[in-house]
Amino acid sequence: MSKMKQIMAATLAMAAMAGGNNFFDTGCDYRRDPHEGETDEERKRRLHKMYGDQSQEHEFVIKGEKIMARDKKTAMKIYANRHPEAKGKKRKK
């Protein structure tokens, strides 16, 4: 690539970043749970339909939130990823 093409490509890249357009923005400020209105019986039916009788995943309740995972450690990781505002808090001794 010639020097002129490199400069032009860098200029176009800077202009695109400076434009402030976020191409990945969906316009949604929050994540809505598609299954928020279902009863426990409907939820059990849906999970049974998805995983069947021989499910490798179990339901864990972490701080009041139900999470489906293989083990407790994975469930804690899923909870931590869903709640990034809780990161960085340290225990007092």
N, C-alpha and C positions, 0 to 999 in steps of 0.2 A: 504494500500500500504506500502510495507516495505521501510525502510530507503534507501536501496541500489537502489530500483526502483525510488524513488523520486529524488535521486542524478543523476541517469542516465537520467531521463526525463528532469531535469533542464539543464543538460549538453547538451543534444540533442537540446533543445529549444534555448540555447545560441549559439550553433554552427549554427543552421538554421538562426538565426538573424544576426550573424556575416558574413554569406556567402554573403550577399548583394543582394540576389535574391529577386526581388519584384514579387511575384506571381500574383499580381493584375495589373501589368503594361501591357497596351495594345500596347505599342510602339507608341502611337499617342500623340503628344505634344500639340495638340489643339483640340477643339471641332468644327467640321464642321457642319454648318446648312444644313440639307438635302433639304430645300426649298429655298435656297438663290437665285436661278435664275428665280423664277417664277414671273409672272406679277401680278398686283393687281386683275385682273379678274380671273386668275387661283387660286389665294389665296382665293378669295371669294367663288369660286366654291368648293374648297377643304374644307373650314371651314363649308360651308353649308352642304356638304355631311357628315361631322363629327358630327356637332351639330344640324342640322335641323333648322326649323323655330323658334322653341321655345327655343332658346339658353339662358342659364343662364349667360353665359360669354359675356363680352363686350371687345372691343378693346381699350386699353389705350396706349397713346404715352408718354413715359417717356424719356426725353433727346434724342429724335430722334429715339428711339427703340420702335417698336410696340409689345405690350404684351397683350395676352388674359387672362382675369381674371374676377372674380365675382365683385370685387369692387376695388377702387383706392388703398386702404391699401394693399390688397393682391398683386396688380400689383407692388407696391413699394417694397414689400418683395421679389418678384420674380426678380426684377431688382437688388436688393442688393445682392442676391445669385449669380446672373450671373456675377456681377462685384465686386469681393472681394477686388480689388485694391483700390476701392473708400472708403472702410471702414476706420474709424479712423481719417478722416479729420474733424476738428471742425471749426465752424464758428468763425470769429473774431468779437468781439463786438465793 
